Amino acid sequence: MSDIQQYLLDYDRNKNEASATAQKSATRLSDGSLKLLTLIQELGEYLNSEDGATRSKTMAFLAEVLSLTPPKVLTLQQRNLLCEFLLSRTEDGEGLGSCAKALIALEERGKWDAGNVQKIIETLLANTTPLRQYKQQSERYPVLRLADTLMAKYRDALRSLHESNPDFLSRFIAYFDGEKDPRNLMVVFSILKVPMTEWSIGADAQDLFEAVFNYFPITFRPPPDDPYGITAQDLKDRLRECISSSSEFAPYAFPALLDKLDSTHMNTKRDVLQTITSAAAEYGPRTMSLYSITLWDTLKFEILNVQEEDLAEEALSGLATIAKTLSRGTDGPLNAYLRPIIKECNEHLEDAPTKQSQAAARILHKIATVSPNVINTLLAGVLPRLFTLYQAAETMAKRRGLLEVFVQFITADVEVYGDWRTPGTAGEQSASNALIQFREQALGILLSGLETAPVSGVSFRLVCLDGLLQLSKVRGLLTDEDIGKIIQLLHNIVIHEQSFGKDETKEAAVNGLVEVAYQKPQVVIEKAFPAFMAQLPDTDANGPKEYLTVLEAFAKLANEEKVFDTVMLRLKNKFSSAVSQNASSAYIVALLSAMLYALSKGVSKLEQSPQSSSYYQDIALPLLKRTSSTDSSHPEAFDNETTLDLVGRICNMVIKSQAADNQQAIAEQLYVLFRDEPQSKLPPFDLTAPSASNKTMIVSTHLLASLRRETRLPCEIELLISSLANYTQQPNLSPPIRSASLRQLSLIINKFYTASELKTCLDRLIGAPFGLFEPEKLDPFRIRIIFACLKGILLRSSPVLANLYPSLLSFLSHPKYGTMVAHGFSTLLQPDDLLTKENHCQISGLHKQKSFALLVPEITQSFRQANPETKSNYLIALSGVLKWMPFDIVMEEVDKLVLLLLQSLDLKGEDLVKEAAVATLTSTLSEKPHVIEEHVGSLITRLLTNSIASSESCEPPRVRAAALRCLTLVPDKLKLEVVLPYRRQVCRKLTPALDDRKRDVRTAAVKCRARWLEVDEVDDDDE
Amino acid sequence: MDLDKDNANPTILNPSDLPSRRQESIGRRRNEGGTGLFDGLIPQYNYLNDPFEQSALSSDSEDEVSEIIDEQEVYDLISSISDPEHPLSLGSLAVVNLPDIHIQPPISPFSSISTVLVEITPTITHCSLATVIGLGVRVRLEQALPPRFRVDVRIKKGTHSTDEAVNKQLGDKERVAAALENGTLMGVIRKMLSTCE
């Protein structure tokens, strides 16, 4: 049996085998065992078959063989013959697709000359016009690809065909008429784009335009299992490129597009506006000058009367693009375009502030950013009128409206001409900025506006302030002296002005100073810093507490990197003089807070230079010495634990980014803190040390937190652990010192044990004589030690947890301390400000998963077997674990937890537990509502009980509000038929919550009730 | 379709100028002079709090201080209603204003009934939607206030060409009830209320 016979047999049965047969022929062709002539002769019989399907399959065979034949097998002569042959086959209506495929394969095996190409395209046009007569899109696709290939590779041949044949283009356009398949259309658009962009299309422009515009707007929606993955957006993009490809389309495109802009479909309008924008960008200045004013007259309505925000945006960029294109040409057309815009915007300014004056501001801003030329024209056209109106305005509201427009202008000006640190889009040409002519006037108006308006005119003053800020940014506009005036006004507002309302003006003024500091650090340091410093007393012995606002504002300036060092230096000096002048503790604390705040803003700067220790020498070291000293350098405030915490945090911030060898010196002094006493006589090593020295443990904790893991501790780690364990059990320790010392345990266990040591590290505590896990020895101090140790371990996800957690869980049934242990569970995963990556702790990414897996199933299991008195302990422990667990970890198990969570809502006096339970139930509702569905009745009842404050039981407001918020979610997340039966009950029972004592609860109740009232209102007018 | 609007170009108030409740906590701090910038320095969950004494912390003594329903709260309830014509709130269009909200306490010590009087100001005197706005405000307050409040919504005197007729409509219980049976009208009102916070 010949190959073609085999192929025909297999064709409908097994495509792969058929292809294998074609491959066989191809191989034989290449090794010479099959002559091309023989192959064609064998086909002859079938090509002349009566049956169209057979002829078509035969062509498919030929196409496949050719595409599988290796290059260079066929000679030029053979290829030319084959080409002739294939072209003759196009007269047959069957197998056109395969014919085209074969031609493509042929082309891949050797370039054609111009004559060949022209013949191919002419034959196709002659024999197969219109292409739409072939019903199968897969039949048309190869033809289109062939045409596309020719367009791509043989442009000159086709163009000369067009130039020598006046009717060619119209036939060519008509050929693709009526194509509907999206994949084919993509090709058609790309074929037609070549004549559009490269040929002189003259009389055919309209036909060519209509050939593509007929498809506008694209409303295609791809089928769900679309094999080609062509989206509407692909088609839209390509169509838009076609439309904007030639300026000769303008006479047809703009009227047609503007006509379609009247459509009520937002999608159509969106397409139209995008197309106008890209056409405006491509058609060039000469063409655009003919249509610019017509376009303005239409597009402006999209902005003056906003229908959809993104349409307005699109219209704005359309207008800007027109301006941009025109500014590539001569001044005349550009000015002709800008004139009506200026006129219209000026008219809208007359009755500012209105919707339309805001729109005018948007238009001016957007167009102004286009080029220096454009913004200069607009400034000259609008500002004089704006300033006249401003002077004549009677109300502050009007003045505000006008200034809002002006501020938009200045921001556009910054974009074009740049700010002090970076040049704008126009490059270096700030000298030609037209704003220079208005500089004095603008500065005067804004300065006096901000200065003289009453403090209650918040929005007006905010606009003035914003204007001044923008003005100070404009590259090369104001002198340092003028900027100094702005700065002075800003710091006067911060320092001297009365407080009003939400103090928005003061806040804006501080933030403004930070922004100016970015542009002009030196001017801010010279002008504002002395003013701030003058307001900060050396001692506050006789003054009120006014310094706090000033101090806050000053610390905020540290946000700007350029002035950070100076801020720190001044704060440090102020601190030293305050201490030497015996300032009050409150003032000392405020100064320390300011330093800490400033450092926290400049922390990235510290990290950049781990070797430089100037902040350590200048700030941390003196603070540490003051902490431990007992002479006059030790301020009274340093006996307060909260103050020492601040000191510790400041030192931590400075030290943690230092290199390990720099840190080693500090590690040696961890407990001694530069005192003359030996370490062994100090806490935590000496339990008999004077109680005053206990306080320095707080600072030591922060130092320990800042150390890198490579540093060496000042003593044996085992000794330190056991000393700390004994130390924290002293009954007379104050709670903060105890907590700090316990945290040292967590830090040491987390940072300074190797993984292998960790397995045995607790043995000394667990075994005799200490016996940490012995139930008889349990007491509040030991419980704290247990949780402190576990906290350090669990963050490392150590395998020892599997041994430790079961002992801990067994304590939940402890008759005396079960409840206390249960409360400890919430500390396990609670975020901690000392055990962090920044403090070089070892934190495993999966530690939460690990603890969840080890704890939660065990708790739910034991809960069932627990006796009634201790059941609540399990609920408390569970909520403690869940409180900090990301919901995606909980999600897998949540169906087993719902019942326990619901029971938690019945507990009395465990408000935190309830809050956590409500939180988990809320997340469950939003992420996995079907789990709740069967419990909906008991959930709703319990939430209602917890949201109403009654005489016998009173949940705190936070629980009430949380319960209400959870209840609001119920109708959102569960099916209508599930919630509908509860609607009446919920709405009725919620009434008392509307009269709750607390406003937050009432707000939640109003929302909740509104949501439930909507439940029966079935949306029949759903879009 | 914009041309159909009664007032296509209304004046808009800036959000900073709308009355709002001063955050109580900020108000308290301000006595000391600061804005609380440094409060965030020490994280809420820091090691100095002993977790084992939390249950004592949670029952805050401030819980028992009552916050009564005042004019500002009523304002907050209705100022976020959307205007039926513009995607703007009644507050920013100055249709509802804080000074035009009055709460009258119970007349006798034996009564618990208070009255809320809200006077609305249409953006222009011939606004055909004044009734709908009034109805929307009324519906919102009836849903959101406890039943001991009687709600009275009126058009502010002299701000509307037919204010008396509209007030009659809004005050007539039966007509209000009948209007709320109207599906189209309820649809409009639901849309207005959908932006309420």
Boltz contact constraints between the chains, C-beta under 6 A:
constraints:
  - contact:
      token1: [A, 305]
      token2: [B, 2]
      max_distance: 6.0
  - contact:
      token1: [A, 354]
      token2: [B, 9]
      max_distance: 6.0
  - contact:
      token1: [A, 354]
      token2: [B, 11]
      max_distance: 6.0
  - contact:
      token1: [A, 355]
      token2: [B, 9]
      max_distance: 6.0
  - contact:
      token1: [A, 356]
      token2: [B, 9]
      max_distance: 6.0
  - contact:
      token1: [A, 458]
      token2: [B, 16]
      max_distance: 6.0
  - contact:
      token1: [A, 459]
      token2: [B, 14]
      max_distance: 6.0
  - contact:
      token1: [A, 459]
      token2: [B, 16]
      max_distance: 6.0
  - contact:
      token1: [A, 459]
      token2: [B, 17]
      max_distance: 6.0
  - contact:
      token1: [A, 499]
      token2: [B, 30]
      max_distance: 6.0
  - contact:
      token1: [A, 504]
      token2: [B, 16]
      max_distance: 6.0
  - contact:
      token1: [A, 545]
      token2: [B, 32]
      max_distance: 6.0
  - contact:
      token1: [A, 545]
      token2: [B, 33]
      max_distance: 6.0
  - contact:
      token1: [A, 546]
      token2: [B, 33]
      max_distance: 6.0
  - contact:
      token1: [A, 548]
      token2: [B, 33]
      max_distance: 6.0
  - contact:
      token1: [A, 548]
      token2: [B, 34]
      max_distance: 6.0
  - contact:
      token1: [A, 549]
      token2: [B, 33]
      max_distance: 6.0
  - contact:
      token1: [A, 549]
      token2: [B, 34]
      max_distance: 6.0
  - contact:
      token1: [A, 552]
      token2: [B, 34]
      max_distance: 6.0
  - contact:
      token1: [A, 552]
      token2: [B, 37]
      max_distance: 6.0
  - contact:
      token1: [A, 593]
      token2: [B, 38]
      max_distance: 6.0
  - contact:
      token1: [A, 596]
      token2: [B, 41]
      max_distance: 6.0
  - contact:
      token1: [A, 597]
      token2: [B, 38]
      max_distance: 6.0
  - contact:
      token1: [A, 597]
      token2: [B, 41]
      max_distance: 6.0
  - contact:
      token1: [A, 735]
      token2: [B, 50]
      max_distance: 6.0
  - contact:
      token1: [A, 736]
      token2: [B, 48]
      max_distance: 6.0
  - contact:
      token1: [A, 739]
      token2: [B, 47]
      max_distance: 6.0
  - contact:
      token1: [A, 739]
      token2: [B, 48]
      max_distance: 6.0
  - contact:
      token1: [A, 739]
      token2: [B, 50]
      max_distance: 6.0
  - contact:
      token1: [A, 743]
      token2: [B, 47]
      max_distance: 6.0
  - contact:
      token1: [A, 823]
      token2: [B, 52]
      max_distance: 6.0
  - contact:
      token1: [A, 827]
      token2: [B, 51]
      max_distance: 6.0
  - contact:
      token1: [A, 830]
      token2: [B, 45]
      max_distance: 6.0
  - contact:
      token1: [A, 831]
      token2: [B, 45]
      max_distance: 6.0
  - contact:
      token1: [A, 833]
      token2: [B, 43]
      max_distance: 6.0
  - contact:
      token1: [A, 833]
      token2: [B, 46]
      max_distance: 6.0
  - contact:
      token1: [A, 834]
      token2: [B, 47]
      max_distance: 6.0
  - contact:
      token1: [A, 911]
      token2: [B, 58]
      max_distance: 6.0
  - contact:
      token1: [A, 912]
      token2: [B, 58]
      max_distance: 6.0
  - contact:
      token1: [A, 956]
      token2: [B, 63]
      max_distance: 6.0
  - contact:
      token1: [A, 957]
      token2: [B, 63]
      max_distance: 6.0
  - contact:
      token1: [A, 994]
      token2: [B, 146]
      max_distance: 6.0
  - contact:
      token1: [A, 995]
      token2: [B, 146]
      max_distance: 6.0
  - contact:
      token1: [A, 997]
      token2: [B, 66]
      max_distance: 6.0
  - contact:
      token1: [A, 998]
      token2: [B, 67]
      max_distance: 6.0
  - contact:
      token1: [A, 999]
      token2: [B, 67]
      max_distance: 6.0
  - contact:
      token1: [A, 1006]
      token2: [B, 144]
      max_distance: 6.0
  - contact:
      token1: [A, 1010]
      token2: [B, 143]
      max_distance: 6.0
